[in-house]
Amino acid sequence: MKRFEYDILFCKVKKQKDYDEMRHALNERGAEGWEVISAEAGDYGYTAFLKREVADQPEEAVT
């Protein structure tokens, strides 16, 4: 069965350059295997909800 972990990323956006910083942060997370599943705009920026699959731990052999 697939398992996931979740994270929340908040990005303040007040100026155009803030979008570049937000894009950079999202690209860094994407390189780590995270994907955005939802995003919400607020008064002070954006909140992105992320998830990534967790690798299953191999079961130890019983001896």
PyRosetta script that sets phi, psi and omega in degrees:
from pyrosetta import init, pose_from_sequence

init()
pose = pose_from_sequence("MKRFEYDILFCKVKKQKDYDEMRHALNERGAEGWEVISAEAGDYGYTAFLKREVADQPEEAVT")
pose.set_psi(1, 137.2)
pose.set_omega(1, 178.3)
pose.set_phi(2, -71.6)
pose.set_psi(2, 142.9)
pose.set_omega(2, 175.3)
pose.set_phi(3, -126.9)
pose.set_psi(3, 148.6)
pose.set_omega(3, -177.4)
pose.set_phi(4, -130.1)
pose.set_psi(4, 155.2)
pose.set_omega(4, 168.1)
pose.set_phi(5, -118.8)
pose.set_psi(5, 157.1)
pose.set_omega(5, -173.2)
pose.set_phi(6, -127.8)
pose.set_psi(6, 153.2)
pose.set_omega(6, 178.0)
pose.set_phi(7, -146.2)
pose.set_psi(7, 162.6)
pose.set_omega(7, 178.8)
pose.set_phi(8, -126.9)
pose.set_psi(8, 132.3)
pose.set_omega(8, -179.9)
pose.set_phi(9, -122.8)
pose.set_psi(9, 122.8)
pose.set_omega(9, 176.9)
pose.set_phi(10, -106.7)
pose.set_psi(10, 132.7)
pose.set_omega(10, 178.9)
pose.set_phi(11, -125.7)
pose.set_psi(11, 119.9)
pose.set_omega(11, 174.2)
pose.set_phi(12, -73.5)
pose.set_psi(12, 134.2)
pose.set_omega(12, 179.1)
pose.set_phi(13, -133.7)
pose.set_psi(13, 107.8)
pose.set_omega(13, 176.6)
pose.set_phi(14, -121.3)
pose.set_psi(14, -28.9)
pose.set_omega(14, -177.6)
pose.set_phi(15, -128.8)
pose.set_psi(15, 164.9)
pose.set_omega(15, -179.4)
pose.set_phi(16, -57.0)
pose.set_psi(16, -38.7)
pose.set_omega(16, -179.1)
pose.set_phi(17, -63.8)
pose.set_psi(17, -22.9)
pose.set_omega(17, 178.2)
pose.set_phi(18, -64.5)
pose.set_psi(18, -29.3)
pose.set_omega(18, 177.2)
pose.set_phi(19, -66.3)
pose.set_psi(19, -36.3)
pose.set_omega(19, 177.1)
pose.set_phi(20, -64.1)
pose.set_psi(20, -41.3)
pose.set_omega(20, 178.1)
pose.set_phi(21, -65.8)
pose.set_psi(21, -38.7)
pose.set_omega(21, 178.1)
pose.set_phi(22, -64.8)
pose.set_psi(22, -44.1)
pose.set_omega(22, 179.1)
pose.set_phi(23, -61.6)
pose.set_psi(23, -42.5)
pose.set_omega(23, 178.7)
pose.set_phi(24, -61.4)
pose.set_psi(24, -46.0)
pose.set_omega(24, 179.3)
pose.set_phi(25, -61.6)
pose.set_psi(25, -42.1)
pose.set_omega(25, 179.7)
pose.set_phi(26, -67.7)
pose.set_psi(26, -38.8)
pose.set_omega(26, 177.9)
pose.set_phi(27, -66.0)
pose.set_psi(27, -36.7)
pose.set_omega(27, 175.8)
pose.set_phi(28, -62.4)
pose.set_psi(28, -45.4)
pose.set_omega(28, 179.2)
pose.set_phi(29, -64.2)
pose.set_psi(29, -40.5)
pose.set_omega(29, 178.2)
pose.set_phi(30, -59.7)
pose.set_psi(30, -38.9)
pose.set_omega(30, 178.6)
pose.set_phi(31, -66.0)
pose.set_psi(31, -22.5)
pose.set_omega(31, 177.9)
pose.set_phi(32, -90.1)
pose.set_psi(32, 2.6)
pose.set_omega(32, 177.1)
pose.set_phi(33, 98.7)
pose.set_psi(33, 1.8)
pose.set_omega(33, -179.9)
pose.set_phi(34, -81.8)
pose.set_psi(34, 147.8)
pose.set_omega(34, 171.9)
pose.set_phi(35, -132.2)
pose.set_psi(35, 145.1)
pose.set_omega(35, 179.0)
pose.set_phi(36, -77.0)
pose.set_psi(36, 128.0)
pose.set_omega(36, 177.6)
pose.set_phi(37, -105.7)
pose.set_psi(37, -18.9)
pose.set_omega(37, 178.9)
pose.set_phi(38, -165.8)
pose.set_psi(38, 153.3)
pose.set_omega(38, 175.4)
pose.set_phi(39, -145.2)
pose.set_psi(39, 144.9)
pose.set_omega(39, -179.9)
pose.set_phi(40, -130.0)
pose.set_psi(40, 137.9)
pose.set_omega(40, 175.0)
pose.set_phi(41, -89.6)
pose.set_psi(41, 138.1)
pose.set_omega(41, 177.4)
pose.set_phi(42, -127.7)
pose.set_psi(42, -173.2)
pose.set_omega(42, -178.9)
pose.set_phi(43, -64.7)
pose.set_psi(43, -29.7)
pose.set_omega(43, -172.9)
pose.set_phi(44, -117.0)
pose.set_psi(44, 4.6)
pose.set_omega(44, 179.6)
pose.set_phi(45, 156.2)
pose.set_psi(45, -150.6)
pose.set_omega(45, -176.4)
pose.set_phi(46, -124.8)
pose.set_psi(46, 144.2)
pose.set_omega(46, 172.8)
pose.set_phi(47, -114.6)
pose.set_psi(47, 123.7)
pose.set_omega(47, 179.4)
pose.set_phi(48, -111.3)
pose.set_psi(48, 135.5)
pose.set_omega(48, 177.7)
pose.set_phi(49, -105.0)
pose.set_psi(49, 127.6)
pose.set_omega(49, -173.0)
pose.set_phi(50, -122.6)
pose.set_psi(50, 156.7)
pose.set_omega(50, 173.5)
pose.set_phi(51, -144.7)
pose.set_psi(51, 156.7)
pose.set_omega(51, 171.0)
pose.set_phi(52, -149.9)
pose.set_psi(52, 152.4)
pose.set_omega(52, -179.1)
pose.set_phi(53, -74.0)
pose.set_psi(53, 140.2)
pose.set_omega(53, 177.3)
pose.set_phi(54, -97.6)
pose.set_psi(54, 129.6)
pose.set_omega(54, 178.8)
pose.set_phi(55, -67.3)
pose.set_psi(55, 136.1)
pose.set_omega(55, 177.5)
pose.set_phi(56, -67.8)
pose.set_psi(56, 139.4)
pose.set_omega(56, 175.6)
pose.set_phi(57, -80.5)
pose.set_psi(57, 129.8)
pose.set_omega(57, 178.0)
pose.set_phi(58, -65.8)
pose.set_psi(58, 139.3)
pose.set_omega(58, 179.8)
pose.set_phi(59, -72.6)
pose.set_psi(59, 137.0)
pose.set_omega(59, 179.3)
pose.set_phi(60, -75.4)
pose.set_psi(60, 139.0)
pose.set_omega(60, 179.0)
pose.set_phi(61, -70.5)
pose.set_psi(61, 136.3)
pose.set_omega(61, 177.8)
pose.set_phi(62, -86.8)
pose.set_psi(62, 125.4)
pose.set_omega(62, -179.4)
pose.set_phi(63, -115.4)
pose.dump_pdb("model.pdb")
